[in-house]
Amino acid sequence: MKRNIKLNYWFQWFFAFGITNMWMLYLGYKGMSLLQIGIMESIFHIASFSFEVPSGAIADLFGRKKTIILGRLAAIIGYGIMLFSHSFLLLSIGFVFSALSYALTSGSNEAIVYDSLKQLKEEGNYIDVISNMRIIDEIAYNAGLILAGVILDIYFEGVYIIGIVFAIIAIGFAVFMKEPLPQKKERQTFKDYFEIFKIAFTILKNDLDLLYLMIYCGILQACVATFYFYFQPYLQNIGYLGREISILIFISGIVQTASIKLASIMTKRFNSRLMLSIVGIVVAILLMATSFITSYVLLIIFIAINALGSFSNPINDTEMQKKIPSEQRATLISISSMFYSIVMIIFFPVVGYLGDTIGIQYAFIVVGMGFALLVYGLRKVLKSK
C-alpha cells in the first residue's frame, strides 16, 4: 500500500505532463476559429459527462488499476487522431477519446490513494498526499508547457508524439500498483453495476452538504479553466509569441504550486468552508475586473485566478473524501467531475462565440457573472431542501 503512493506520484507526473495542453493554439494552427474551438471543447465535456459516472462505477466494480490503464490507452488513441487530423470532425473525435481517457482516470486515481491510506490507517495524511499530487500536477503540467512552447514554434505536431510516449510510460507505473480493496471473486453482473449507481445517488440525496461541495467545486474549476484557456489566444492576438505565453504559464504554475502547499498548511489552522467561500468571491470579482484592464495588471490577475483555483482544489477534495464511503469512492468522485463537465459544456462555446463577436476580454464578464449567479442559486436551492 505504501508503494502505491510512490507509484502514483510517478504515474501522476507522466499523466499530468502538459506537453499537449496548449491545444487551443494547436487548433488555431490547424485552422479552427474560436467558435469551432469552443464547440470542440463542449463536445469534449459532453463526452466527459457521458463517460464520467459509468467509468467511476466500472472502477469501483472491476478495479481502479485496470481503469486507469484503459484511460492511458484511450489517451494514446486520442493523441494519434489529433496528430494526423485536419478536419473539424476528426479533431472532434480525438477530443472524445481524450474525454474518455480523463474520465477513466479521474476518480480512480484518487480512490487508489485514499483507500491505500485507509488500509494503512493513515487517511489523516490524505491532505498532505493530495497536496503533493497537485504539486506534481503543476510542476509536470508547466514543465510540459515550457517544452511545448519551444516545440510549437518549430514542429507543433511533436507535442502529440511526446504525449503518446509519456502515456506508455504512465501505463508502466500503473501496472505495478496494487488494488487497495480486494475485488469480488464472483462474476460481476449489470445488476451489480447499477446497484453502485443507486447507492451513490442515495448518498447524495441524503447528504446535501456533499452535493453542494461537488457542484461548487465543479463550477469554480470550470470558470477558472475557461478563463485559463481563452486567455491564451487573447494573448496571441495582442502580439505575444508562443514561448512568451508558455513563460507566463510557467510563472503561474510556480505560484499555483506554492498555493497548493499553502492550502495544506492553512487547512490545519483555519475553517475550510470559510476559505472556499472567500476564494469563490475573489475569483468572481477578478474575472469581471479582467474585462476592464489592459495593462500588465492583467497578467497578474491571470496568475491570481489560477492560483486561487489550485488553492481550493485540495481543500475541496479533502472535504469530499471525508464524506464518501470506500465502496462508492470512484463513482462519487466521477459524479463530482461530471458537474465540472456540465458547466464547461455551457460556458466554453458561449465564451467562444462572444470572443468571436464582441472580443474575448468582454466575454470574461460572462464567466465571472455566471459563476456568481450559479453559486448564489445553488445556495438558495439547497438551503430550501
LUMTI-540632 format. One line per 5 residues: their letters; for each residue x, y, z of C-alpha. Coordinates in Angstrom, 1 decimal. Each point is the difference from the previous one (the first is absolute). Example, Ala and Ser with C-alpha at 12.3 -4.5 7.8 and 13.67 -1.06 7.14 Angstrom:
<vogus>
as> 12.3,-4.5,7.8; 1.4,3.4,-0.7
</vogus>
This chain:
<vogus>
mkrni> 0.0,0.0,0.0; 2.9,2.4,0.7; 1.4,-0.8,-3.4; -3.3,1.0,-1.6; 0.5,3.6,1.2
klnyw> 3.5,0.2,-1.5; -1.0,-1.7,-3.3; -3.0,2.3,-0.2; 2.3,3.1,0.3; 2.0,-1.3,-3.0
fqwff> -3.3,-0.8,-1.9; -1.3,3.5,0.8; 3.2,1.6,-1.5; -0.4,-1.8,-3.3; -3.8,0.4,0.0
afgit> 0.1,3.8,0.7; 3.0,0.9,-2.1; -1.4,3.0,-1.9; 1.6,-0.6,-3.4; -3.4,0.0,-1.8
nmwml> -1.7,2.7,2.1; 0.5,2.8,-2.4; -2.6,-1.6,-2.1; -1.9,3.2,-0.6; 3.0,1.4,-1.9
ylgyk> 0.4,-3.4,-1.7; -3.6,0.1,-1.3; 0.6,3.6,-1.2; 3.0,-1.3,-1.8; -2.3,-2.7,-1.6
gmsll> -2.3,2.8,-1.2; -2.8,-0.1,2.5; -1.9,3.2,1.1; -0.7,0.9,3.6; -3.6,-1.1,-0.4
qigim> 1.1,-3.4,-1.5; 2.5,-0.4,2.9; -2.8,0.8,2.5; -2.2,-2.6,-1.6; 2.8,-2.6,0.1
esifh> 0.5,0.7,3.7; -3.7,-0.3,0.5; 0.1,-3.4,-1.8; 2.8,-1.0,2.3; -2.0,0.7,3.1
iasfs> -3.2,-1.5,-1.4; 2.1,-3.2,-0.5; 1.4,0.5,3.5; -3.5,0.4,1.4; -1.0,-3.3,-1.7
fevps> 3.1,-1.9,1.1; 0.6,1.3,3.5; -2.5,-1.9,2.1; 0.1,-3.3,-1.9; 3.9,0.0,0.1
gaiad> -0.1,0.6,3.8; -2.5,-2.8,0.5; 2.2,-2.3,-2.2; 3.0,0.9,2.1; -1.9,-0.8,3.3
lfgrk> -1.2,-3.3,-1.4; 2.9,-1.4,-2.1; 3.0,1.9,1.4; 1.6,3.5,0.0; 3.3,-1.3,-1.3
ktiil> -1.5,-1.5,-3.1; -2.0,3.1,-0.6; 2.9,2.5,0.1; 1.9,-2.2,-2.4; -2.9,0.0,-2.4
grlaa> 0.0,3.8,0.4; 3.5,0.3,-1.3; -0.7,-2.3,-2.9; -2.9,2.3,-0.9; 2.3,3.0,0.2
iigyg> 2.4,-1.6,-2.4; -2.8,-0.5,-2.6; -1.1,3.7,0.6; 3.5,1.3,-0.5; 0.4,-2.0,-3.2
imlfs> -3.2,1.4,-1.5; 1.0,3.6,1.0; 3.5,-0.6,-1.6; -1.3,-1.0,-3.4; -3.3,1.8,-0.4
hsfll> -0.8,3.4,-1.6; -3.9,0.0,-0.1; -2.4,1.2,2.6; -1.7,-3.4,0.1; 3.2,-2.1,0.6
lsigf> 1.4,2.4,2.5; -3.3,-0.1,1.9; 0.3,-3.8,0.1; 3.5,0.4,1.4; -1.5,2.1,2.7
vfsal> -2.5,-2.7,0.8; 2.8,-2.5,0.6; 1.8,2.5,2.2; -3.2,0.5,2.0; -0.2,-3.8,0.5
syalt> 3.6,-0.1,1.1; -0.6,2.6,2.7; -3.3,-1.5,1.1; 1.7,-3.4,0.5; 2.8,1.5,2.1
sgsne> -1.9,2.6,2.0; -1.4,-1.5,3.2; 1.8,-3.3,-0.4; 3.4,1.6,0.6; -1.1,1.9,3.2
aivyd> -1.9,-3.1,1.2; 3.1,-2.2,-0.2; 1.9,2.5,2.1; -2.7,0.6,2.7; -0.8,-3.6,0.4
slkql> 3.7,-1.0,0.2; 0.4,2.5,2.8; -3.2,-1.2,1.6; 1.3,-3.6,0.0; 3.2,1.3,1.6
keegn> -2.2,1.9,2.5; 1.6,3.2,-1.1; -2.9,1.7,-1.7; 0.7,3.1,2.1; 3.0,0.5,-2.3
yidvi> -2.1,0.4,-3.1; 0.1,3.8,0.0; 3.8,-0.2,-0.2; 0.0,-2.8,-2.6; -2.6,1.7,-2.2
snmri> 1.9,3.3,0.3; 3.2,-1.8,-1.1; -2.0,-1.4,-3.0; -1.2,3.4,-0.9; 3.5,1.5,0.3
ideia> 1.2,-2.8,-2.4; -2.9,0.9,-2.3; 1.1,3.6,-0.1; 3.7,-0.7,-0.5; -0.6,-2.6,-2.6
ynagl> -2.6,2.1,-1.7; 2.2,3.0,-0.3; 3.1,-2.0,-0.9; -2.0,-1.3,-2.9; -1.2,3.5,-0.9
ilagv> 3.6,1.3,-0.1; 1.0,-2.8,-2.3; -3.1,0.5,-2.1; 0.7,3.8,-0.3; 3.4,-0.9,-1.5
ildiy> -1.4,-2.7,-2.3; -3.0,1.9,-1.3; 2.2,2.6,-1.7; 1.9,-2.9,-1.7; -2.1,-3.1,-0.4
fegvy> -3.4,0.2,1.6; -1.0,-3.6,-0.7; 2.9,-1.1,2.2; -1.9,0.7,3.2; -2.4,-2.8,-0.8
iigiv> 2.8,-2.4,-0.8; 1.5,0.7,3.5; -3.5,-0.4,1.5; -0.3,-3.5,-1.4; 3.4,-1.0,1.4
faiia> -0.9,1.4,3.5; -3.3,-1.8,0.0; 1.8,-3.3,-0.7; 2.4,0.7,2.9; -3.0,0.8,2.3
igfav> -1.5,-3.4,-0.8; 3.3,-1.5,1.2; -0.3,1.5,3.4; -3.7,-0.9,0.3; 0.7,-3.6,-0.7
fmkep> 1.9,-0.4,3.3; -2.7,1.6,2.2; -2.1,-2.3,2.2; -3.7,0.3,0.6; -0.5,1.2,3.6
lpqkk> -3.4,-1.7,0.3; -0.4,-3.7,-0.8; -2.0,-0.4,-3.2; -3.1,-2.3,0.2; 0.8,-3.5,-1.2
erqtf> -3.5,-0.8,-1.3; -0.9,1.0,-3.6; -1.2,3.6,-0.2; -3.3,0.8,-1.7; -1.8,3.0,-1.3
kdyfe> -2.2,-0.2,3.2; 3.2,0.7,2.1; 0.9,2.8,-2.3; -3.4,1.8,0.3; -0.1,-0.7,3.7
ifkia> 3.1,2.2,0.4; -1.8,2.8,-1.7; -3.0,-0.4,2.2; 2.0,0.1,3.2; 2.1,3.0,-1.2
ftilk> -3.1,2.1,-0.8; -1.6,-1.0,3.3; 3.1,1.3,1.8; -0.3,3.4,-1.8; -3.7,0.2,0.6
ndldl> 0.6,-0.4,3.7; 3.1,2.2,0.2; -0.8,3.4,-1.6; 3.3,1.4,1.5; 2.0,-2.5,-2.0
lylmi> -2.1,0.8,-3.1; 0.7,3.8,0.6; 3.7,-0.7,0.2; 0.0,-1.9,-3.3; -2.0,2.6,-1.9
ycgil> 1.9,2.9,1.4; 3.3,-1.5,-0.9; -1.2,-0.8,-3.5; -1.2,3.6,-0.6; 3.2,1.6,1.5
qacva> 2.4,-2.2,-1.9; -1.9,0.3,-3.3; 0.0,3.8,0.2; 3.7,0.1,0.7; 0.7,-2.5,-2.8
tfyfy> -2.1,2.0,-2.5; 2.0,3.2,0.9; 3.3,-1.8,-0.2; -0.5,-1.5,-3.4; -1.6,3.1,-1.7
fqpyl> 2.7,2.2,1.4; 2.6,-1.7,-2.1; -1.4,1.0,-3.5; -0.8,3.4,1.4; 3.7,0.5,0.8
qnigy> 0.9,-1.4,-3.4; -2.4,2.5,-1.7; 1.7,3.0,1.8; 3.4,-1.1,-1.2; 1.5,-2.4,2.5
lgrei> 2.1,-2.9,-1.4; -0.6,-3.7,0.9; 3.1,-0.1,2.1; -1.0,3.2,1.9; -3.4,-1.5,0.8
silif> 1.7,-3.2,1.2; 2.2,2.1,2.3; -3.0,1.8,1.5; -1.7,-3.4,0.6; 3.2,-1.3,1.5
isgiv> 0.1,3.0,2.5; -3.6,-0.6,0.7; 0.8,-3.7,0.7; 2.6,0.9,2.5; -2.5,2.2,1.9
qtasi> -2.6,-2.8,-0.3; 2.4,-2.5,1.5; 0.6,2.3,2.9; -3.7,0.5,0.5; -0.6,-3.7,0.2
klasi> 2.6,-0.4,2.7; -1.5,3.0,1.8; -3.5,-1.7,-0.2; 1.5,-3.0,1.8; 1.3,2.2,2.8
mtkrf> -3.0,2.3,0.4; -2.5,-2.9,0.0; 1.5,-1.1,3.4; -0.4,3.5,1.4; -3.1,1.6,-1.5
nsrlm> -3.6,-1.0,-0.9; 0.0,-1.7,-3.4; -3.5,1.1,-0.9; 0.7,3.7,0.7; 3.1,-0.2,-2.1
lsivg> -1.9,-1.5,-2.9; -2.7,2.7,0.2; 2.7,2.8,0.0; 1.7,-1.6,-3.0; -3.3,0.0,-1.9
ivvai> -0.7,3.6,0.6; 3.5,1.2,-0.9; 0.0,-2.1,-3.2; -3.4,1.5,-1.2; 1.3,3.5,0.6
llmat> 3.3,-0.5,-1.8; -1.7,-1.7,-3.0; -2.3,3.0,-0.5; 2.8,2.5,0.7; 2.1,-1.6,-2.8
sfits> -2.3,1.5,-2.6; 0.9,3.6,1.0; 3.7,-0.4,0.3; 2.5,0.1,-2.9; 3.3,0.6,1.7
yvlli> 2.5,-2.5,1.5; -2.3,-0.3,3.0; -2.0,-2.3,-2.2; 2.9,-2.5,0.1; 0.0,0.2,3.8
ifiai> -3.7,-0.7,0.1; 0.5,-3.0,-2.3; 2.5,-1.4,2.5; -2.2,0.8,3.0; -3.1,-1.7,-1.4
nalgs> 1.9,-3.2,-0.8; 1.7,0.0,3.4; -3.4,0.3,1.7; -1.4,-2.9,-2.0; 3.0,-2.1,1.0
fsnpi> -0.3,1.1,3.6; -3.6,-1.1,0.3; 0.5,-3.4,-1.8; 1.6,-2.1,2.8; -2.2,1.7,2.7
ndtem> -3.2,-0.9,-1.8; 1.3,-3.5,-0.9; 0.9,-0.7,3.6; -3.4,1.2,1.3; -1.7,-2.3,-2.5
qkkip> 2.1,-3.1,0.7; -0.9,0.1,3.7; -3.6,-0.4,-0.9; 0.3,-2.8,-2.7; -0.1,-3.7,0.9
seqra> 2.8,-2.1,-1.6; -2.4,-2.3,-2.0; -1.4,2.9,-2.0; 3.1,2.3,0.1; 0.9,-0.1,-3.7
tlisi> -3.6,0.3,-1.1; -0.7,3.1,2.2; 3.2,1.7,-1.0; -1.0,-0.6,-3.6; -3.4,1.6,0.7
ssmfy> 1.9,3.0,1.4; 2.0,0.2,-3.2; -3.3,-0.2,-1.9; -1.1,3.3,1.4; 3.1,1.6,-1.3
sivmi> -0.8,-1.3,-3.5; -3.5,1.3,0.1; 1.2,3.6,0.7; 2.7,-0.3,-2.7; -2.6,-1.2,-2.6
iffpv> -1.9,3.2,0.5; 2.8,2.5,0.7; 2.6,-0.9,-2.6; -2.0,0.4,-3.3; -1.7,3.1,1.4
vgylg> 3.3,1.7,0.8; 1.4,-1.2,-3.4; -3.0,1.6,-1.8; 0.3,3.3,2.0; 3.8,0.0,-0.6
dtigi> -0.7,-0.1,-3.8; -2.6,2.7,0.2; 0.7,2.6,2.7; 3.5,-1.0,1.1; 1.3,-2.6,2.4
qyafi> 0.9,2.5,2.7; -3.7,1.0,0.3; -1.1,-3.6,0.0; 1.8,-0.4,3.3; -2.8,2.1,1.6
vvgmg> -2.4,-2.9,-0.9; 2.3,-2.5,1.8; 0.2,2.1,3.2; -3.7,0.8,0.1; -1.0,-3.5,-0.9
fallv> 2.1,-1.4,2.8; -1.5,2.4,2.6; -3.5,-0.7,-1.1; 0.4,-3.8,-0.2; 1.5,-0.2,3.5
yglrk> -2.6,2.4,1.5; -2.8,-2.0,-1.6; 1.5,-3.3,1.2; 0.0,1.3,3.6; -3.6,1.1,-0.2
vlksk> -1.2,-3.3,-1.5; 1.8,-2.3,2.5; -0.8,2.1,3.0; -3.7,-0.3,-0.9; 0.1,-3.8,0.1
</vogus>
